[in-house]
Amino acid sequence: MTSDQDNRPAVVLTGASRGIGHATVKRFSDEGWYIITCSRDDIPEHCKADPNWALHIPTDLSDQKSVAAFIDEANDFLKGRQLNALVNNAAVSPKTPYKERLGCLNGDTDRWREVFELNFFTPLTLCRGFAAALGRGAKGVGAGVVNITSIAGHSIHPFAGSAYSTSKAALSALTRELAVEFAELGVRVNAVAPGEIATEMIGPEYEPLVARIPMQRMGTAQEVAGTVYQLCNNDFGYVTGTEVFVTGGQHVY
C-alpha cells in the first residue's frame, strides 16, 4: 500500500471478477476508495490498470483454508490500518445440467453443505477475521459490512434452488445478529437483496419474470453497486440491521 493511500477508506469485497461484484469494485474505485478483493478467478486484464485496485488474491471461498489464507494476507497488507467496508458478495446457486431448479427433495445434501459453506459460513468467517480492522475503521471515518442476500431468501423463486434460497435467508438473519454484536465496535451491518439483475448469469428463461416486476425491467449491476456504496458511506451512519431490496418492487408481491 503506497503512502498516498494510507488515509483513504478501504473496502474488502468477495466475488469481484464479474457481475455485481465487479460493478461494486468500480463504484468504490470511482469514489476514491482503495480496493482489496478476492475471487476464484483473476481480475480482468483491463482492471489491473486501476490504481485504486490495490490487491486481488485468487481464493477458493468454499474452502476454509483458502479463506483463512485470504484473511491473513489481506490483514497483513493492511498492516494495522483501518478497514472501512466489507462486502460479502460471492455466492453459488447450483442447478442441474438442464438448469432445473434443485429443490429440497432432489438436491444432494453434500451440495447443500457446499452452498451453505460459501453463502453463509464464509461471510461469518470474514466478518470475524476483519472485525479488528473494521473496528479501527469505525474509529476513523466509519465502517460497515454489507451482505449480499437475495429476493429468493424471502419467497419461492422459480429458478433459485432451495439450498441457495435458504442460505440467503440465513444470511439475512445473520445480518441482524451481526448488527447487534458489531455495534459494540461502532461497525454497522446491513444487507442488500437484489431481485432480477441483468448480468452474464441471466439467461433468456428469466425474461418472463419481468412481468412480475412493477418497474417492468431488470435491474443493473450498477444499481446494486450504488446501493451497496451508499450503505457504506456516512450518510447512512445511523442505519444498521437493515436489508434493502433492489428489486424494482418485485418483493412487494
Contacts in CASP RR format, 6 or more apart in sequence:
PFRMAT RR
TARGET T0000
AUTHOR 0000-0000-0000
METHOD contacts of the structure
MODEL  1
MTSDQDNRPAVVLTGASRGIGHATVKRFSDEGWYIITCSRDDIPEHCKAD
PNWALHIPTDLSDQKSVAAFIDEANDFLKGRQLNALVNNAAVSPKTPYKE
RLGCLNGDTDRWREVFELNFFTPLTLCRGFAAALGRGAKGVGAGVVNITS
IAGHSIHPFAGSAYSTSKAALSALTRELAVEFAELGVRVNAVAPGEIATE
MIGPEYEPLVARIPMQRMGTAQEVAGTVYQLCNNDFGYVTGTEVFVTGGQ
HVY
1 34 0 8 1.000
1 54 0 8 1.000
1 77 0 8 1.000
1 78 0 8 1.000
1 79 0 8 1.000
1 81 0 8 1.000
5 34 0 8 1.000
5 54 0 8 1.000
6 81 0 8 1.000
8 32 0 8 1.000
8 33 0 8 1.000
8 34 0 8 1.000
9 32 0 8 1.000
9 33 0 8 1.000
9 34 0 8 1.000
9 82 0 8 1.000
9 84 0 8 1.000
9 85 0 8 1.000
9 141 0 8 1.000
10 33 0 8 1.000
10 34 0 8 1.000
10 35 0 8 1.000
10 36 0 8 1.000
10 54 0 8 1.000
10 78 0 8 1.000
10 81 0 8 1.000
10 82 0 8 1.000
10 83 0 8 1.000
10 84 0 8 1.000
10 85 0 8 1.000
11 28 0 8 1.000
11 33 0 8 1.000
11 34 0 8 1.000
11 35 0 8 1.000
11 36 0 8 1.000
11 83 0 8 1.000
11 84 0 8 1.000
11 85 0 8 1.000
11 86 0 8 1.000
11 87 0 8 1.000
11 232 0 8 1.000
12 36 0 8 1.000
12 37 0 8 1.000
12 74 0 8 1.000
12 83 0 8 1.000
12 85 0 8 1.000
12 86 0 8 1.000
12 87 0 8 1.000
12 126 0 8 1.000
12 130 0 8 1.000
13 21 0 8 1.000
13 24 0 8 1.000
13 25 0 8 1.000
13 28 0 8 1.000
13 35 0 8 1.000
13 36 0 8 1.000
13 37 0 8 1.000
13 85 0 8 1.000
13 86 0 8 1.000
13 87 0 8 1.000
13 89 0 8 1.000
14 37 0 8 1.000
14 38 0 8 1.000
14 39 0 8 1.000
14 59 0 8 1.000
14 61 0 8 1.000
14 87 0 8 1.000
14 88 0 8 1.000
14 89 0 8 1.000
14 90 0 8 1.000
14 122 0 8 1.000
14 126 0 8 1.000
15 21 0 8 1.000
15 37 0 8 1.000
15 38 0 8 1.000
15 39 0 8 1.000
15 40 0 8 1.000
15 61 0 8 1.000
15 89 0 8 1.000
15 90 0 8 1.000
16 22 0 8 1.000
16 24 0 8 1.000
16 25 0 8 1.000
16 35 0 8 1.000
16 37 0 8 1.000
16 38 0 8 1.000
16 39 0 8 1.000
16 43 0 8 1.000
16 56 0 8 1.000
16 89 0 8 1.000
17 39 0 8 1.000
17 40 0 8 1.000
17 41 0 8 1.000
17 42 0 8 1.000
17 43 0 8 1.000
17 44 0 8 1.000
18 39 0 8 1.000
18 41 0 8 1.000
18 199 0 8 1.000
18 200 0 8 1.000
19 199 0 8 1.000
19 200 0 8 1.000
19 201 0 8 1.000
19 221 0 8 1.000
20 89 0 8 1.000
20 148 0 8 1.000
20 194 0 8 1.000
20 197 0 8 1.000
20 199 0 8 1.000
20 221 0 8 1.000
20 224 0 8 1.000
20 225 0 8 1.000
21 87 0 8 1.000
21 89 0 8 1.000
21 221 0 8 1.000
21 225 0 8 1.000
22 44 0 8 1.000
22 47 0 8 1.000
22 221 0 8 1.000
23 220 0 8 1.000
23 221 0 8 1.000
23 222 0 8 1.000
23 224 0 8 1.000
23 225 0 8 1.000
24 87 0 8 1.000
24 89 0 8 1.000
24 221 0 8 1.000
24 224 0 8 1.000
24 225 0 8 1.000
24 226 0 8 1.000
24 228 0 8 1.000
24 229 0 8 1.000
25 35 0 8 1.000
25 37 0 8 1.000
25 47 0 8 1.000
25 53 0 8 1.000
26 225 0 8 1.000
27 222 0 8 1.000
27 225 0 8 1.000
27 226 0 8 1.000
27 228 0 8 1.000
27 229 0 8 1.000
28 35 0 8 1.000
28 52 0 8 1.000
28 85 0 8 1.000
28 229 0 8 1.000
28 232 0 8 1.000
29 35 0 8 1.000
29 50 0 8 1.000
29 52 0 8 1.000
29 53 0 8 1.000
31 229 0 8 1.000
31 233 0 8 1.000
32 52 0 8 1.000
33 52 0 8 1.000
33 84 0 8 1.000
33 85 0 8 1.000
34 52 0 8 1.000
34 53 0 8 1.000
34 54 0 8 1.000
35 50 0 8 1.000
35 52 0 8 1.000
35 53 0 8 1.000
35 54 0 8 1.000
35 55 0 8 1.000
36 54 0 8 1.000
36 55 0 8 1.000
36 56 0 8 1.000
36 57 0 8 1.000
36 74 0 8 1.000
36 77 0 8 1.000
36 78 0 8 1.000
37 43 0 8 1.000
37 53 0 8 1.000
37 55 0 8 1.000
37 56 0 8 1.000
37 57 0 8 1.000
38 56 0 8 1.000
38 57 0 8 1.000
38 58 0 8 1.000
38 59 0 8 1.000
38 61 0 8 1.000
38 70 0 8 1.000
38 74 0 8 1.000
38 90 0 8 1.000
39 56 0 8 1.000
39 58 0 8 1.000
39 59 0 8 1.000
39 61 0 8 1.000
39 90 0 8 1.000
40 58 0 8 1.000
40 59 0 8 1.000
40 60 0 8 1.000
40 61 0 8 1.000
41 58 0 8 1.000
42 56 0 8 1.000
42 58 0 8 1.000
43 53 0 8 1.000
43 56 0 8 1.000
47 53 0 8 1.000
54 77 0 8 1.000
55 74 0 8 1.000
55 77 0 8 1.000
57 70 0 8 1.000
57 73 0 8 1.000
57 74 0 8 1.000
59 66 0 8 1.000
59 67 0 8 1.000
59 69 0 8 1.000
59 70 0 8 1.000
60 66 0 8 1.000
60 67 0 8 1.000
61 67 0 8 1.000
61 70 0 8 1.000
61 90 0 8 1.000
61 118 0 8 1.000
61 122 0 8 1.000
62 92 0 8 1.000
62 114 0 8 1.000
62 117 0 8 1.000
62 118 0 8 1.000
62 122 0 8 1.000
64 117 0 8 1.000
64 125 0 8 1.000
67 122 0 8 1.000
67 125 0 8 1.000
67 126 0 8 1.000
68 125 0 8 1.000
71 125 0 8 1.000
71 126 0 8 1.000
71 129 0 8 1.000
71 130 0 8 1.000
74 130 0 8 1.000
75 129 0 8 1.000
75 130 0 8 1.000
75 132 0 8 1.000
75 133 0 8 1.000
78 133 0 8 1.000
80 133 0 8 1.000
80 136 0 8 1.000
81 133 0 8 1.000
81 136 0 8 1.000
82 133 0 8 1.000
82 135 0 8 1.000
82 136 0 8 1.000
82 137 0 8 1.000
82 139 0 8 1.000
82 140 0 8 1.000
82 141 0 8 1.000
82 143 0 8 1.000
83 130 0 8 1.000
83 133 0 8 1.000
83 134 0 8 1.000
83 135 0 8 1.000
83 136 0 8 1.000
83 137 0 8 1.000
83 143 0 8 1.000
84 134 0 8 1.000
84 137 0 8 1.000
84 141 0 8 1.000
84 142 0 8 1.000
84 143 0 8 1.000
84 144 0 8 1.000
84 232 0 8 1.000
85 143 0 8 1.000
85 144 0 8 1.000
85 145 0 8 1.000
85 146 0 8 1.000
85 232 0 8 1.000
86 126 0 8 1.000
86 127 0 8 1.000
86 130 0 8 1.000
86 134 0 8 1.000
86 144 0 8 1.000
86 145 0 8 1.000
86 146 0 8 1.000
87 145 0 8 1.000
87 146 0 8 1.000
87 148 0 8 1.000
87 228 0 8 1.000
87 232 0 8 1.000
88 122 0 8 1.000
88 123 0 8 1.000
88 126 0 8 1.000
88 127 0 8 1.000
88 145 0 8 1.000
88 146 0 8 1.000
88 147 0 8 1.000
88 148 0 8 1.000
88 171 0 8 1.000
89 148 0 8 1.000
90 118 0 8 1.000
90 122 0 8 1.000
91 118 0 8 1.000
91 119 0 8 1.000
91 148 0 8 1.000
91 150 0 8 1.000
91 164 0 8 1.000
91 167 0 8 1.000
91 168 0 8 1.000
92 114 0 8 1.000
92 115 0 8 1.000
92 118 0 8 1.000
92 119 0 8 1.000
92 164 0 8 1.000
93 115 0 8 1.000
93 160 0 8 1.000
93 161 0 8 1.000
93 164 0 8 1.000
94 102 0 8 1.000
94 111 0 8 1.000
94 114 0 8 1.000
94 115 0 8 1.000
94 161 0 8 1.000
94 163 0 8 1.000
94 164 0 8 1.000
95 101 0 8 1.000
95 102 0 8 1.000
95 159 0 8 1.000
95 161 0 8 1.000
96 102 0 8 1.000
99 159 0 8 1.000
99 205 0 8 1.000
100 106 0 8 1.000
101 158 0 8 1.000
101 159 0 8 1.000
101 160 0 8 1.000
101 161 0 8 1.000
101 162 0 8 1.000
102 111 0 8 1.000
102 161 0 8 1.000
102 162 0 8 1.000
102 163 0 8 1.000
103 161 0 8 1.000
103 162 0 8 1.000
103 163 0 8 1.000
104 162 0 8 1.000
107 162 0 8 1.000
107 163 0 8 1.000
111 163 0 8 1.000
112 163 0 8 1.000
115 163 0 8 1.000
115 164 0 8 1.000
115 167 0 8 1.000
116 163 0 8 1.000
116 167 0 8 1.000
116 170 0 8 1.000
119 164 0 8 1.000
119 167 0 8 1.000
119 168 0 8 1.000
119 170 0 8 1.000
119 171 0 8 1.000
120 167 0 8 1.000
120 170 0 8 1.000
120 171 0 8 1.000
120 174 0 8 1.000
123 147 0 8 1.000
123 171 0 8 1.000
123 174 0 8 1.000
124 174 0 8 1.000
127 145 0 8 1.000
127 178 0 8 1.000
127 182 0 8 1.000
127 189 0 8 1.000
131 182 0 8 1.000
131 185 0 8 1.000
131 187 0 8 1.000
134 143 0 8 1.000
134 144 0 8 1.000
134 145 0 8 1.000
134 182 0 8 1.000
134 185 0 8 1.000
134 187 0 8 1.000
135 143 0 8 1.000
135 185 0 8 1.000
135 186 0 8 1.000
135 187 0 8 1.000
136 143 0 8 1.000
137 143 0 8 1.000
137 187 0 8 1.000
138 144 0 8 1.000
138 185 0 8 1.000
138 186 0 8 1.000
138 187 0 8 1.000
141 234 0 8 1.000
142 186 0 8 1.000
142 187 0 8 1.000
142 234 0 8 1.000
142 237 0 8 1.000
143 185 0 8 1.000
143 186 0 8 1.000
143 187 0 8 1.000
143 188 0 8 1.000
144 182 0 8 1.000
144 187 0 8 1.000
144 188 0 8 1.000
144 189 0 8 1.000
144 190 0 8 1.000
144 231 0 8 1.000
144 232 0 8 1.000
145 178 0 8 1.000
145 182 0 8 1.000
145 187 0 8 1.000
145 188 0 8 1.000
145 189 0 8 1.000
145 190 0 8 1.000
146 189 0 8 1.000
146 190 0 8 1.000
146 191 0 8 1.000
146 192 0 8 1.000
146 228 0 8 1.000
146 231 0 8 1.000
146 232 0 8 1.000
147 171 0 8 1.000
147 172 0 8 1.000
147 174 0 8 1.000
147 175 0 8 1.000
147 189 0 8 1.000
147 190 0 8 1.000
147 191 0 8 1.000
147 192 0 8 1.000
148 191 0 8 1.000
148 192 0 8 1.000
148 193 0 8 1.000
148 194 0 8 1.000
148 224 0 8 1.000
148 228 0 8 1.000
149 168 0 8 1.000
149 169 0 8 1.000
149 171 0 8 1.000
149 172 0 8 1.000
149 175 0 8 1.000
149 191 0 8 1.000
149 192 0 8 1.000
149 193 0 8 1.000
149 243 0 8 1.000
150 157 0 8 1.000
150 160 0 8 1.000
150 164 0 8 1.000
150 165 0 8 1.000
150 168 0 8 1.000
150 193 0 8 1.000
150 194 0 8 1.000
150 195 0 8 1.000
151 157 0 8 1.000
151 193 0 8 1.000
151 194 0 8 1.000
151 195 0 8 1.000
151 196 0 8 1.000
151 245 0 8 1.000
151 247 0 8 1.000
151 250 0 8 1.000
151 251 0 8 1.000
152 160 0 8 1.000
152 161 0 8 1.000
152 164 0 8 1.000
152 165 0 8 1.000
152 168 0 8 1.000
153 160 0 8 1.000
153 165 0 8 1.000
153 166 0 8 1.000
153 168 0 8 1.000
153 169 0 8 1.000
153 172 0 8 1.000
153 193 0 8 1.000
154 169 0 8 1.000
154 172 0 8 1.000
154 193 0 8 1.000
154 251 0 8 1.000
155 251 0 8 1.000
156 165 0 8 1.000
157 165 0 8 1.000
158 209 0 8 1.000
159 205 0 8 1.000
159 206 0 8 1.000
168 193 0 8 1.000
171 191 0 8 1.000
172 191 0 8 1.000
172 193 0 8 1.000
172 243 0 8 1.000
175 189 0 8 1.000
175 190 0 8 1.000
175 191 0 8 1.000
175 241 0 8 1.000
175 243 0 8 1.000
176 241 0 8 1.000
178 189 0 8 1.000
179 188 0 8 1.000
179 189 0 8 1.000
179 190 0 8 1.000
179 240 0 8 1.000
179 241 0 8 1.000
182 188 0 8 1.000
182 189 0 8 1.000
182 240 0 8 1.000
183 240 0 8 1.000
188 231 0 8 1.000
188 236 0 8 1.000
188 237 0 8 1.000
188 239 0 8 1.000
188 240 0 8 1.000
188 241 0 8 1.000
189 240 0 8 1.000
189 241 0 8 1.000
190 231 0 8 1.000
190 236 0 8 1.000
190 239 0 8 1.000
190 240 0 8 1.000
190 241 0 8 1.000
190 242 0 8 1.000
190 243 0 8 1.000
190 244 0 8 1.000
191 241 0 8 1.000
191 242 0 8 1.000
191 243 0 8 1.000
191 244 0 8 1.000
192 224 0 8 1.000
192 227 0 8 1.000
192 228 0 8 1.000
192 231 0 8 1.000
192 243 0 8 1.000
192 244 0 8 1.000
192 246 0 8 1.000
193 243 0 8 1.000
193 244 0 8 1.000
193 245 0 8 1.000
193 246 0 8 1.000
193 247 0 8 1.000
193 251 0 8 1.000
194 219 0 8 1.000
194 224 0 8 1.000
194 246 0 8 1.000
194 247 0 8 1.000
195 219 0 8 1.000
195 245 0 8 1.000
195 246 0 8 1.000
195 247 0 8 1.000
195 248 0 8 1.000
195 250 0 8 1.000
195 251 0 8 1.000
196 202 0 8 1.000
196 206 0 8 1.000
196 209 0 8 1.000
196 210 0 8 1.000
196 213 0 8 1.000
196 218 0 8 1.000
196 219 0 8 1.000
196 247 0 8 1.000
196 250 0 8 1.000
197 218 0 8 1.000
197 219 0 8 1.000
197 220 0 8 1.000
197 221 0 8 1.000
197 223 0 8 1.000
197 224 0 8 1.000
197 246 0 8 1.000
198 218 0 8 1.000
198 219 0 8 1.000
198 220 0 8 1.000
198 221 0 8 1.000
199 221 0 8 1.000
202 218 0 8 1.000
206 218 0 8 1.000
209 250 0 8 1.000
210 216 0 8 1.000
210 217 0 8 1.000
210 218 0 8 1.000
212 250 0 8 1.000
212 253 0 8 1.000
213 247 0 8 1.000
213 248 0 8 1.000
213 249 0 8 1.000
213 250 0 8 1.000
214 248 0 8 1.000
214 249 0 8 1.000
214 250 0 8 1.000
214 252 0 8 1.000
215 248 0 8 1.000
215 249 0 8 1.000
217 248 0 8 1.000
219 246 0 8 1.000
219 248 0 8 1.000
223 246 0 8 1.000
224 246 0 8 1.000
227 244 0 8 1.000
227 246 0 8 1.000
230 236 0 8 1.000
231 239 0 8 1.000
231 244 0 8 1.000
245 251 0 8 1.000
END
